[in-house]
Amino acid sequence: MQNEEMCDDFNEQSQIRREKLAELVENGENPYLTTKYPVDSTTKQIIENFDAFEGEEVKIAGRLMSRRNMGKANFINVADFYGNIQAYVRQDDVGGEKYAKFKKWDIGDIVGISGKVFKTKTGEVSVHAHELELLSKSLSPLPEKYHGLKDADIRFRQRYLDLIINSGQKQLFVKKQIFWNTIRNFLSEKGFLEVETPILEVNSGGAAATPFKTHHNALDIDVFLRISMGELWQKRLLVAGFDKTFEIGRQFRNEGMSSEHLQDYTQMEFYWAYSDCSDGMALVKEMYRKVTEAVTGGSKFVSRGFEIEMDKEWEIYDFETVIKEKFGIGIYEADIKQLKDKLDELKIAYDPKQNYWRLVDVLWKEARKTLSGPGFLVGQPIQLNPLPKRKREDPKKADQIQIIIAGSEMGNGYAELNDPIDLENRFKEQRVIKEAGDEEAHSHDQDFIEALRYGMPPAFGFGVSERLFSFMMDKPIRECVLFPLMKPEK
């Protein structure tokens, strides 16, 4: 019953606003015809530099967020992208006719104000208006600030309202830009060349993930949205003689949603010829510390209940050892029944059709939840990824690292396999696994094998997604996306 009353109230307010608009149009004052307003100052500039602005004439524009009616004067609050500021509007200053029109403005209207900067008796920086202009009429009332728009589904569907009401959300996305710009600038300064690689691929290579499939009408072929940031394409560039490349862009995985996972998200990958995991660890550690400083203003942040200190000595976690210590399972000695029994005992969900090594990965991800980091995971079984080189001292393990922060993976890198014969054999093994029902198995890419036959230098490759940013903000990843994908309402 209460929701019906709220809906009726919303419709009534909307009707009143439409009537006000009709009156404006009838009087030749359609606000939607305004094409420009000469803004010369932002709310943030005025408030942070009051001494320079005091007594000066400014032109501001933004959304009317509140008003206090004092008869022949009003105090209103106007919000722009940078913040909000109070404006003092008095009938004697703007004229009786203009003031009467101003009194009909609604919360949510976009307005322009010209006036002088001053401080009220209570010390609040304000603009004393002498000119007013309605720039756009809001026909729908805004949600009430403290009681409206708390349902996550509504917030994501109407993100624009979320950003209006929850002004701090805007700064979250400013920080996200800083996050990616810091990574981009860091790599550029280190001599990496930013490149662009195909989003549509005939083979969905470069990662263990389920791709999105579509059809290319002009070529009459099925294609996939990429599941990696051009991994196999950037390696072709290594063959071509490029020694340092990177790409930042969107990639797509047709998998489950969680607080850490999305189906389409931003990822960075770089490839560095003539380097190894040791070089990569040093570079990545430096990059993560710079990003943390740029985004948080320091070296520490709290995430998922863990206190993370990026400037401390990073841990080294061994895949086999961590699982053995936490669950008593020797991954190279156990059989699939023992593995399933342990997962059942721990009440960890898994697909009984998965092969042995996929179940090992399920067990690892449970063990990982207790690791604070920052640290490097080493010693992963080669069966979990066919693209890294094998470790010389232990060929059953991949020459690979992962970044572990707050119980989750925050980046993945490895010494790239450049032996075309070895890789072709591994792709064949993956094809058998895929035909057995594992949708995440790697696709066989014969064109890439052909490129490798011309010779690719030893190299280190690394990737990190926007999951790292969401952990720095200690928010679910969907909160850190402007417009997350939503199922259509019925």
URJO-V440275 format. One record per helix or strand of 3 or more residues. SS is the DSSP state (helix for helix, strand for strand). FROM is the first residue (numbers start at 1). TO is the last residue. Records with the same first field share a line. If there is no record, write none. Layout:
# URJO-V440275
SS=FROM-TO / FROM-TO
This chain:
# URJO-V440275
helix=2-26 / 31-33 / 43-48 / 50-53 / 91-94 / 96-102 / 152-157 / 159-165 / 168-189 / 231-240 / 277-296 / 319-327 / 336-345 / 356-368 / 382-384 / 420-435 / 446-452 / 467-472 / 477-480
strand=57-69 / 73-80 / 83-90 / 110-119 / 125-136 / 213-216 / 221-225 / 244-252 / 264-273 / 300-303 / 306-309 / 315-318 / 373-378 / 394-398 / 400-405 / 408-416 / 459-465
